[in-house]
Amino acid sequence: MYSQGPSSIAVNNKPSFDIKPTKVKTIDANGFSFELLDAGVNTKYSEFGSGFFRNKLIMVSSKKIGGFAKIDFNTNEAYKELFCLDVSTSGALSSPQLFSRILNTNDSEGQLTFSPNQKTVYYTRSSKENSLVYKLHKADLEEESHGNWINQELLDINSKNVSIETPFINSKGDKLYFAANNMDDSYGGYDLYVSDVNADGTLSTPKNLGSKVNTASDEKYPSLSKDSKYLYFSSKGHENIGGYDLFVSRILSTGYKAPRNLGNTINTSYDEVAYFLATDHKGYVSSNKPLGKGGFDIYTATNKEIIQSVKGEVLDLVTKIKLPNTLILLLDEDGVEVDRQITGEDASYNFNVVPFENYTITTNKDGFVNGSFEFLSTRNYNTTYNKDLELNTTEPVIAKVDDELRIVLENIYFDFNKYSVKEESTISLNKIIKVLKDNPEMKLALNAHTDNKGRESYNLKLSDKRAASALKYLIANGISKDRLQSKGFGEAKPLIDCKNNCSEEDLQANRRVEFVILED
């Protein structure tokens, strides 16, 4: 167990970290491809990142300042203080400067986090009685000041013998995550908790993040992705390479998804902690792996995005005919829409996806049962998954429409300015064939209509040819000509009388074939 940093035993005035795995697990990249570079601000002591304030990285460090630095005999290093560093556009860090004469004290300072408007800070500080026990405080930035923090207070969620550490506030500013030990509902060691942030800045009763996130070992250093959909944290538990590894868990409306190790491109058999994102794919992490300059060093961590996609075609289940004009939605595990597409003539779709995520692909097409297809991205490298979506047709309905008895079904499609039936519409005409064969006495009129684009005389002839084309298909598939008649009405009977102010949807609705049952 540790407090604001992994446990250590001092050897020759340099921390020697005693938490090592008894067996290194075989863990691969897990869908992450990190590059780590020394951030250039490290000393022979320990440095940890702690989020951002006014485009500066806040750093917690035990490097000595001046000749009167107070030594913490639990670590044999100076008590930690807060520093700030400018971040260049390339991510390089400037030389550290003391962050605040108010927030830096004679005790050991821990991690801190700022409200989205950066007018409130939640920070941790060790108690005078025990430098390994931290308490959570809050302060406000005085209006129009240059860093004058006022209204400092110890928050009510603190309790005796409980160390509260590594706070992190979400992008909305309504939830504060942190690590704590010795809570009544702890799973063991340090667990991760969340409190709601009230309008006055006070915190609700902490809620344990649960057994999906917390283990009997230690969990610390919570942080969130820029969109607040993913929780990052450090843990000695779960599927682990050794020491503290970095993990990610998808935040769902129902709780937290089982964490995934960030992989061997960032985790080692030593300790990796304090992972904070500056952009979607670049951030900072602290590690005590060998060849560093001191106890813990800060590294820039650039995650090369793994590019994955799922693609395929939308097909009729029975005939395998391609189905253009199908609306397809990609939904995440919470049912939130990620992307949408409408299939073109080739009936294909293509969505970008994230490794190891559960998705649902839904379809909506007139004349077909709405489809729902589960999909899990299971690979950890650049790849494309192939998944065709096969749809069931709906049954035609016989109903009264405008005082006529009709076989009601989806639209029959023709190519622009042509009268031959498109292949996808043969599926609809096959429904008509089935109704007629099931009702051998039934007779049918096929009435075709166009939109009002073009000359009226031309549209009349085109609709007549389209009606005849549909009739010809029915006859070719076993329906007696004596039971059928066809007629074109051109633009004379629009379904939507939009005149010269028609939308594309209006025009499409007016281009139709109606199947009217003839009564003797």
N, C-alpha and C positions, 0 to 999 in steps of 0.2 A: 504494500500500500504506500502511496505517496501523497504529498500535499503540494499542489502547484508545481509539480515536477516529479519524475520518477524517483524512487528511493535510491539513496546513494550512501556509500561509506567512503570517508576521506582517506586517501592513501597518498602520502607525500604531497599534501596540499592540493591534490587534483581529484575530483570525484571519480570513483571507480564503481560502475553501475553493476549491481549484483543480481539483477533480474535477467536471466537468460533462459531460453527454452531448453528443456531436456531433450527435445527432439524437434528438428526443423521440419515443418510440414511442407509437402510439395504443393505449392500454390503458384499458378501461372499469372498472366497479365490480367485475367478476369475482365477483359474488355477495356482496360485502361493502358495507355502507353505514355508514361511519364518520363520527362527529362529533368534531372535535378542539377542545379548549378549553385555553387557557393554564393550566397547573397552579398558577400563582400563586406559584411559588418561584424563578423564574428571575432571573438576574443578567446583567451584561454579559459574564460569562465562560461557561464551558460546564458544563452539567448533564446527567447521564445517570442514568436509573433502573437499579437493580441488584437487583430482586427484593424479598422481604419477610422481615422478622424480627419475630416477636411483634406482628403486625398493624401494623407500621411499614414504610413504604417506605424502602429503603436507597438513597441517592443518592451518586453519585460526582461531585464538582464541583472545579473549579479556581479557585473564588472565593477571594480572599485572606482569610486570617484573621490579624489583627494586623499590625504593621508590619515583621515579620521574615520574611514569607513567602518561601520559596525559589522562585526563578523557573526554570522549565524553558525553556532557550533553544531547544529544538526546537519549542515552541509559543508562546513568549513569554507564557505564562500561568503562574500558580503551579502547583506540583506538586499533583496531584489528591489529595483526601482524601475520607474516607467520612463521610456525614451520615445521620441518620435523621429521618423525618418521620411524625407521626401521620396516620392516614388516617381521615377522618370517614365516617359511614354514606353520605353523598352522594358520597364520593370526593375531597372537598377535602383539601388537604394543609396541615399546620401549618408554622410557621417551622422551618427545619432546625436541628438540633443535631448537634455532633460525635458520631459513633457510638461510637468506642472509642479511648481513649488508648493502648491496647496495639496495635491493628491499624493505627492511623494513625501513620506514621513520617515521617522526613525525606525518604523517597523518594516516588515517585508511586504511589498506590494505584489498583488497577484494580477490575474487577468482582469480586463474591463471590457465593457461594450457600451455602445451609444445608441440612443433612440434615433429613428430615421431622420428627424430634424436636427439631430446632434446638439440638442439643448439639455438633454439629460444623460448622465453617465451612471451606469451600475458598475461598481468596482469591488474587488475583494482585497482584504488586508489581513495579515496574520494578527492574532491576539498577542498582547504583551506577555501573557503567561506561557504561550506555546507557539513557536514560530511555524509549527506544522498544522495548526488549526486556523482556518481562514473564515472570516465573516463577510457577509454581503452588505454593501453600503450603496447609497444613492446620493447624487448631488446634482444641482442645476447650474447651468451656465448663465451668469449674470448678463442681462441684456446689454448689447453694445459694448461688451468687454472683450478683452483679448485673452481669454482663458481664465477668468476669475470664477472659480467654482464655489457656489454658495449653497446654503440649505443642506449641508451634509448631514445624513442621518443613517443610523443603523436600522436595517429593515426588520419588520416583525417576524419574517419567516425564519430568522436565525433562532437557534436553540442551543442549549448547553451541550457540550461534547459533540456537536455536529459541525463538520467543516464544510462550508459551501464554497465552491470553486468554479473556475472557468466559465463564467456567464457568457451568453450570446443571445442577443435580441433579434427577432425576425424582421424582415423588410417592412412589414406593416406596423411594427412596433407594438403589437398586442400580445406577444408571447415572449417569455424569457426562459431560455434553456440553461441548465447548469448541472454540475456534478455535486453530489453530497454523499457523505458517509453517515453511518449510525442512525439513519432514519428508521422509523418503526416498520415501514414496508419495504426495506432494502432486501435485495436478493443476495447481497454480500459485497464487501468492499465498497467502492464508490459506484453509485448508480447515477443515471441521468434522469433529470426531472424537468418539468415545465410548469410555469405559473403564468396565468393570465395577467397582463399589465392593465391595471385599472386606469380610468381617466385621470386620476390624480397622481399616477405614477407608482402607487402602492401595488403589491403583488397578492394574488390569490393564493390559497393553500396549494403547496406544491403537489403535482401529480406525477407518480412514477411512470416512466415511459413503457414499462412492462417487460415481460420475459422475452419478447422478440428482440429487444435491444439490450437489456441488462442481463448480466450473468452473475455467477458467484464470484467472479474476478472483478477487476476494476474497469469502469468505463468513465472516460473524461473527455474534455475538449470538444463539446458539441459546436457545430457550425452548420450553416445552411447554404444550399446552392443559391444563385442569384434570383431564381424564380421561387424559392422556398419550397420546392417539391422534394428535395432530397436532404436528408440529415447525414452529416459527416461526423465521425467521432473516433476517438482512440480507445482501444480495448485490449486487455490481456486475454480476454475470452474469445468465444466463437472460433471459427476455423482460422488458425493463427500461425504465422511463420515463427514468431518468437517475440518476447518482450511486448511492447505496445505496438499494435498494428493499427492502421487506418482502415475504417470501414465506411460503407454508405448504406443507408436504408431509405427506401421510397416512403414518403409520408402519404398515407392514404386517408380517406375520410373515415375509415373504420379502424385506423391505428397505424402501425408501422410494419413494413414488409421485412422479412428476415434479412439481416444485413449481409452485404457482400464485401469480402476483403478487396481492398483497392489494388491488390496484386503485387507481384514481385518487382515491378518497375519502380515502386516507391517504398514498399515495406521491406525490411531486412530482419535479421535475427536480433537486432537491437531495438531501440524504442523510437517510434515515429509518432509525433504528437503535434497538436496546434496547427491543423491544416485550415487555412483561411483563403478563400477565393477573392482575387481582385477583379477578375473578369470571368467569363464562362469557362475558360480553359487554362487560366493562369492564376497561380496563387503562391503561398509560402507555407513551408512545413519545417518543423524542428526535429532534429535527430541527433542521437549520441553515437552514431555509427563511427567506426574507426577512421582515422586519417583526417578528422576534423580538427579544428583549432582548440576546442575546449570541451566542457561537459556536454552541452547541447549547442548545436549550430543551426542557424536559419539557412534554408535552401529555397531558391525559387523553384517552383514545380510547374512545369508546362505539360499539360495533358493533350497529346495529339489526339484529335477527335477520331474515334472509330466510326467509319462510314458504313452504315448498313441500310438496306432497303428490303421491302417486300413487294413483289410484283406478281402479276398474273393476268388472266383474262376472266371476264364474266360470261358464263355460258348457260344455255338452257340445259337442265339436268338430263333430259331424255335425248334430244337431238344433237346436243353439243354445238348448236348454232350460237355464234357470237352475239352478245347483247349490248349494242351501243346505247347511249342515252340512259345509262344506269347511274344513279347517285350512290356514291360509296363514301362512307364515313369511317375514319380511323379513330377509335376511342381508347383512352388510356384505362388503367385498372380501376379508376374511380368513375369511369363512364363519361369522362370529360372529352369533348371533341378535340383531337390533335390536328386533323387535316381532313379535307374533303375533296373529291374529284367527281367529274361526270365523264363517263367513258365516251370515247370517240368512236369512229367507224371501226377501228380495230378491236374495240371492246376491252382495251387494256387499262390497267391502273398501275401506279408505282408510288409507294409511300416510303419516306425515310423513317427509320425506327432506331431505338436505342438498345444496346445489348442487354440481355437478361431482363426484359420487361414483358409483362403480359398486356396484350392488346385484344380488342374486339373490333372486327371489321363488319360493318352492317351495310346492307344494300337496300335500295328502294327503286323499284321500276314498275311502271304501270303494267298490270297484267301478270305480275309475279308476286309470290309470297315474299314479304320482307325477309331477307336473309340475315343471319348472325353467325359469324365465324370466329372462333377463338384462335389466337396466334401468340406464340411465345418465341421471342428472339433468343436462341440458345447458344450462339457462337460468340467468341471473344476476339474476333478479327474482322477486318473489312470483308463484307460478304453481301450477297443478295439471296434472299429466300424466295422460292417460287411457290405460289399458292393460287390455283385457279378457284374461282367462286362459282358453284353450280346452283342454279335457282329453280325452284318449283313454280309451275304456272298456277294461276288462280282459275277457278271454275267460272264459266260465263253465267250471267244472270238474265233471266227473262223477266222483264218489268215494263210497266206502262210509262212512257215518256212522251209528253206533249200529245196525249190522247192516242198514242200509237203503242202497240205491243211490240217490243223490240228484244233482240238478243243484245244485251249490253256487255261490251268488253272494251279493252284498251284500243287505242288508236291504231289504224293501219298506216304504215309508213311507206312513202315513195321517195325516190331520189328527187332533188329539186328539178322542176321543169320536166319530169319524166313520169311515165305511167306504169312502168313495170313494178310489180310488188317486190319490196326489199325482202331479203332472206329472213330477217328477224320477224317480219310480219306473217310469214307462212305459219309460224307457231300460233298466232292468233286465228288465222283462217282455219287451222286444224281444229280449233275449238268449235268453230261454226260447223265444220264437217261432222264432228261428233254429235252435236245437238241435232242436226238434220238426220243423221243415221239412227239416233235414238228416238226420233219422232218422224217416222216415214211419211206421215200425211202433211207435214208442215211445208208451207211454201214461203219463199223469202224474196224481198226486194232489197237490192244493194244500191243505196243512194250515196253518191260521192259528192263532196263539197270542197271548194278551194277557199283560199284567202282572197283578199281584194287587191293584191298586187298584180299589176299587168292589166291587159285589156280584158274587158268583160267577155267579149266573144271568144277570146283565146281560152280563158278560164273555163268557160262552158264546155268547149271541146275537150280540154284536158281532163275535166272531171268525168265526162262521159267515157273517155278511154280508160280512166282509172277504175271506174265501176265495172267496165267490161273486163278489165284485166283480173280483178278479184273474182268475177263470175267464172272466167275461164279456168282459174286455179281450182275452184270448187268442182267444176265439171270434170276436170282432169283427174280428180281424186274421188270419182265415183258418185257424184251427185247428179241426178237427172236434170237436164236443161229445162224440162217442163216445170220443174219446181222453183225455177229462178227467173228473176228479171233484174235488169240493171238500168240505172239512169243517172246522169250527171246534172247537177244543179248549179255548177259554177260557184259564183260568189253571192247568189241570190238569197240564200238562207243562212246567214252567218250565225254561229252559236253565240258569238259575242259581237254585238253591233257597235264596233269601235270606230267605224268610218275611216277618217284619215289620221286617227290618233291611236293606232294599234301598236301594242308592244309585241315583242317576239313571241311571248307566251300566248297572246291573243291570236296572232296569226297561226301559230301551231294548233291551237284549239279549233280554229275554223277549218283547218285542213283535215278532213275526216271522212270516214265511210260509216254509214249507219245501216244496221241490219234490221229491217222492219218485217215483222211476221204478217203475212197476208191472210186475211180472214175471208172465208168463202161467203 
